[in-house]
Amino acid sequence: MAVFSRGFGARRRDTDPNLPPGQYLTEDFPVLSAGPTPRIDTAEWSFDVIEDGRGLARWSWDDLLALPIEDIATDIHCVTRWSKLGTSWRGVSIDTLLEDVDSEATHVMAHSYGGYTTNIPLEDLTDGKAWIAFEFEGEPLDPEHGGPARLLVPHLYFWKSAKWVKGLELMDGDAPGFWEQNGYNMHGDPWTEERYW
């Protein structure tokens, strides 16, 4: 993961009080990724929930689309300081995916096609806080924004909304993912500026 996209570029300031501290408002959708963009055929796509190396559940693309689909209206905030307000998405709630999973896990490692990982407390993914999203603004999610599907955790900085997501690993403790091993905060709340160590 040595190639960095333009989303890492220069920052502007904004004083909008509706934005989390240190953020500026953008109408664009900057691309922030490290490494090449995976191109995943939905015929080959699958999503797994695993724990201790055991598979607990798996969905194909068709399986995912057969689950209850929700419309999500939310703001998103990137650690590189841009925020985009009033975005619309469609996807499947993590609550739906985990409703038949029996686990004492406290944390999750999200895994993506391409090797990206990020850690998230399980309580930040449940109770209507997170989704597997596959549409943005009424269109299929572009690969550069994480399509065909990405994790959507809008109350945390957007690096926690793993692009090209392929599974969740349930864990009984916290462990750093890709950016967290490289200096990013283990949690990532934009309202308290949990950006870096």
N, C-alpha and C positions, 0 to 999 in steps of 0.2 A: 504494500500500500504506500507507494512513494509519489504518486501523481495526485496533486491537489487541485481542485476546481476553483473557479473564480469566486465562489462564495467565501473564500478565505481572504478576500481583498480588502481594500480600504474601507474605513468606517465613517459614517456621517453621524451627526448629533441631532437629536430631536427632543423637544421639551414637552411633548404631549403628556399630560398627567395620567391619561388612561393607559399608558404603556408601562411595563415593568421598568424599574430603575436601570438606566444605562442603555436603554433600547431606542432605536429610531424606527419610524413607520416607513414601510415600503409598499408600493402597489405591485411590484415585481414579485417573482418567486425565485430568488437566487438559488443556485445549485451549489450545495456543499457536500462534497464527498471526497474520499481518499481512495485512489486506485481507479481502475477502469470500471465502466458501467456494465454490470452483468445483463445479459439478454436471456430471459427465461421464458421458454415456450410454456403456455398454460397447460398444454398436454403433458408436460414433464414436471409441472409444479406440484409440490406437496408441502404440507405443514404438519409438523410433529410436536407433540408434547412428550417430553422424556423426563425421567427422574432416576438417578443412580444408574445410568446407562440403559434403563429399560424404557421401551416405548409404551406410553400410556394411552395415546390416541393419535390418529393420523387422518387427515382430510386431503382429498384430491381437490383440484380446482372446482370440479362440478359439485363435489361434496360441500365445499365452502359456500358456493352460490345457492345451495339448497337450504342453507340455514337462514334463520331470521336476519334480514338486512335492515340496518338502521341508517337514517340520515343524521349527519353530525354537522352542526354549525359551531365553529369555534375559532378562537385566535391561536396563532402559532408564534413561537419566539425562538430565535436561533441564538446560540451562545456567541456568535460573531456580531451580535447586537442588532440585527434586523428583526422586526416584528411585522406580521401580516394579520390584519384584523378581518373578522367576518368571513372566513373561508368556509366552504361547504364540501363535505366528503360523504361517501357511502361505504359501509363496511359491516363487519360482524363483530359484535361485542366479545371481548375476552371473557366476560361472564358466561356467555353462551358456550364458548369453547371449553371452559373449565367446569361447567356445571356438573358433569358426571365424573370428574377427576377427584379421587380421594387422596389427599396429601396433607402433610403437616409443614410444607415448605413455607419459608418466610420471604424468599427472594427468587428472582428469575434471571437467567441469562438468555437474552434474545440472540438467536443465531440467524445470520443472513447468508444467502448465496454470495459468494465472493470472499467469505471468511470474516466479515465484520461481526463483532459481538458488542453488546452493552448490557449492563446489569441494572436491575430495577427492583425495588421492594414490591412484593406481591400486592401489598395494599394499595400501591399506586396504579395497579392494572385492573383492579376489580371495583365493584360498586359503580359501574357506569363511567369509569375514567379512561378506558382504553379500548381500541378496536384493531382489527386487521382491516385496513382500508384499501380499496381497489378502485375507487373513483374519486376524482377531484374536480370540482366545479362542473359536474355533469358529464365528464368524459373519463374514459379509462385512464388510469394513472400511468403517465409516461415513465419509461424506464429511467430517465435521468432524475425523476423524483421518487424512484423506488418501485415502480411498476414491475410486474403486475400487482404486487401487494406489498404494503409496508405496515409496520406497527405504527399506530397513532396514539401518542400519549401527550395530549396538547397542554396539560398543566405543567409539564417539565420542559426544559430546553430540548430543542428538536433533535439533538443527537441521540436522545433516548427513543425517538420514533424510528427505529431501525428500518432502513430501506431494504428491499428485496428479501423480506423476512421469510425464513423457512421453518422456524420452530422456536419453542420456548423450553428451556431446561429448568426444571424446578429444583431449588437448592434450599438446604436448611441453614444457610448463612450467606453473607454477602461476599462477593469476589469481583475484582475489577474487570471490565470489558476492555475493548480496544482503546477508546479515548481515555478511559479512566486510568489505564496503565501509563498513559502519556500526559498526565497532569490535570485531566478534567475531574470535576467533582464527582463523588460517588453517587450523589442524588440528583442535583441539577434543577433546583427550584428557581425559576426566573424572578420571582417576586422577592427573594432574599439574596439574589445574585450569587447563587451557588455555581460559580463558573469553573473555578480551578481549585487545586489544593490550597 
